[in-house]
Amino acid sequence: MLKSTEDAFNLLERLGAPPRLIKHLELVGEVGDEVNSKLDDLGVQYDKRFIQIGIAVHDAGKIVHPSELEKGGNLHEAAGEKLLLEHGVEAKIARCCLSHAQYASMGASFEELIVALADTLWKGSRAADLELQVIDDVAARLQTDRWGLFQTFDSCFEEIAAAGDERLSRSI
């Protein structure tokens, strides 16, 4: 069982994760920490450890499919879930390998949506559908209206995305 991001990175390194993959996961983790901070500021109840570890392992399948570090692709998704399960990682955490890219079609949990959001925002991209799902989930958790939170989160997401080029420059 992975108890921390340190545990997750140690596992990935034992499995042969290249430095570039580890760096990517760290950069996505930075974004996740920023989103988590906003959730904490608003008093949202959620599983922070799940998000942190989910981000740390979401691309584990790129160990098996290293070409997808450069060229993209989706073979790493199922391969990552399988690899993590074979090494005793909790199924709900291993599922982040799939849900970070397939959240729209698989009924992703709130925490999985945050993993997917961090993986989108880190490079400066925005995904309106994903962002609205997150905002709607936060609104439901806080028992408030989406539009009461929209500006707060839109500004947060824009600020994070605006630093995408800087994070990309550190990914090489």
N, C-alpha and C positions, 0 to 999 in steps of 0.2 A: 504494500500500500504506500502510495506517495503521500507524504505529509506536508511537503513544502516544494517550492520551485527548485530549491537546491537539490532535493531528492530527485526531482524530475530531470534536471540537467545532468546529474550524476548518472542516472539510468541511460539517458540519451548518449552521453559520452561513452559509456561502456558498450553501447550498441553500435558505436562507430559514427556518430553524428559528426559531420564536418564542421569546422569552425564557422563557416558562413551560415549554416543552418542555426547553430547556437546563437550567433549574432542576430539573426532575423527574429528568433524567438524572444531574445532579450528586448529588442526594439518594440515588438508587438506588446511585450510585457509593460514597457514604459507607458504605452497608450492605455493599456488596461488599468494601470495604476491611476492614470488621470481620470478615467471614467469612474473607477471605484471611488476616488476621492469626491467626485461630484455626487455620487449616490450616497456616500457617507454624510456629506454636508446636508443633504435633504432628509436624512434619517430613514432611508430605504432599507428594508430588511432583505438580505440576500446572502448567498454563500460565497464570501470573498475568496476563501481558500480554493473552492471549485474553480472559480474564474482564473485565479493566478496559475493553478496547476494545469487547467485546460489550455490556457494560452501557451504555457511552457511545452506542451506536448502536441499541440494541434497539427503540426506538420511532421510528426515523427516518421511518417511513411516516406518522406524524402530521403531517409537513410536507405530504404530499399529501392527508391527511384530517384537517384541523385540528379539525373538530367532535368527533373522538374524544378530544381533550384534555379536553373537558368532559363528553361524554355516554357515553364508552366505545364499544366496538365492536371489530370485528376486521378491518376492511378495511385498516387500517394495516399489518397483519402482512405479507401478500404484497406490498403496495405498497412497504413499506420494504426488503424483500429486493431487489426489482426496482430500486429507486432506487439502492441502494448498489452493486449489481452494475454498473449503468450508469455509475457513477462510479469504477470500478476497485477497489472494495473486495473483498478475498478472499472467496470463496464461503463458507468456513466461518465467517467473521465475519458476513457478510450474513445467513446462516441464523439467527442469533440473533433476527432480526426475527420469524421463525416460531416458533422453539423456545422463546422465553421464555413463550409462551402454550400451545404445542402439545407440550410436552416429553413428555407421557405417551403420545402417539400416534405420535411420530416417532423413537424411539430416540435421544434426546439424549445427547450426550457429557457427561462429568463437568463440564466447564467450562460447557457450556450449562445444565446443571442449577443451577449456582451463579448464573448470570445470572438464571434464572427465580426462584430462591430470593430473591435480593436484591430483585427486582421485586415479590415478594410481601411480604417482611418490612418493606420501607421504610415502608409505611403502617400497620403494626401487625397485619397479617394473618398467619395461620399456615396451612400446608398440610401436613398430616401425611404424606400419600403422598409428596410431594416431599421433605420433610425426611428421611423414611426412606430414600429412594433415595440421597440425599446421604450419609447416615450409612453405608449399606451400601457405597457406593463407597469411602468413606474407610476403612472396615474392611477391604475387600479390598486397598486400596493399602498399608495398614499391616499386613496379614496378622494381623488380630485379629478378635475377635467384636463384632458389632453392639452388644450390650448393654454391653460394656466402654466404648463410646464414647457410648452413648445419653445418659446424664445430662450429660456434658460439652457435647454439642451441643444438647440440649434446653434447658439453662440459657442457653447462648449465644444461641440463637434467641429464647428468651423475653425476654431482656434487650434484644435488638435490637428486637423487636416492641413492647416496652413503651415505647420512645421514638418510636413511630409518630405519635402525636398531635403531638409536638414537631416532627417532620419535616414533617408535613402543614401545620402552621402556617407553615412556611417555604416552602411550595410555591406560595403565592399571590403 
